[in-house]
């Protein structure tokens, strides 16, 4: 039953077992941040039990919640927070489905009954580190600019790069959607007009790394994300493979995002053994997804 957060004057609120703020439930379901959900509630975009919700509503798992025409499930018993690291290959999209039938990043993830939420996106021709979680709060915190989480990329540049260009990129360049900049640029391998660089951005704007370099008249021929906050791609996780983070890694990621880590019990022996088996497969290269057969020519 929906319960109002604020009681009538002089009336004491009646506690309801398992009730939560509506915006918190929506955020955990991956609909957006709590602030965004508060605005959506005020705008009349949320219905609870077939009536328009108001800010201050609290809900339980027995309430029917609809957000912008889509039914939202609310579980009173929260599932364990999980995070998957995926080494995305080029040629995959970050949508759940594609009308053109292209492979999506969700095709590779474990089907364990979880609804995986992507932490940001990488474009079709960008490879590297993608994070997925079953916790909408964590996903939104990790993506929100206020969390100030850096993303590191390895990029191959075709064209002449000098110190003056790097200085401009570090100080800030005006793009179509405002000023953007790298917080760090470090030389990698290569020489002359075909060189590798490590560069860091603090936002997740669309194609930001490519646009920054291309604003200087050079071409990005390869782009790979190698780090998100404190998470790096382990050397044994090859392209097209995934790895589930352990409790310590998830706790560190939560602290990076400004969330309180969960107090969870150590993994059961069976869960620990399952993870070890998966890691052995990764190191042996046996869980890489097989290539999709080519479509016959019409």
Secondary structure, DSSP 8 states (H G I E B T S, - for coil): --EESS--TT------TT-EEHHHHHHHTTS--HHHHHHHHHTT-EEETTEE--TTEEE-TTS-EEETTEEE---SS-----EEEEEE-TT-BSSS--TT---BGGGGS--SS---EEES---TT-EEEEEEES-HHHHHHHHSGGG---EEEEEEEES---HHHHHHHHH-EEETTEEE--SEEEEEEEETTEEEEEEEESS--TTHHHHHHHTTT-EEEEEEEEEETTEE--TT--TT-EEE--HHHHHHHHHHHT----------HHHHHHHHHHHHHHHHT-SS----------
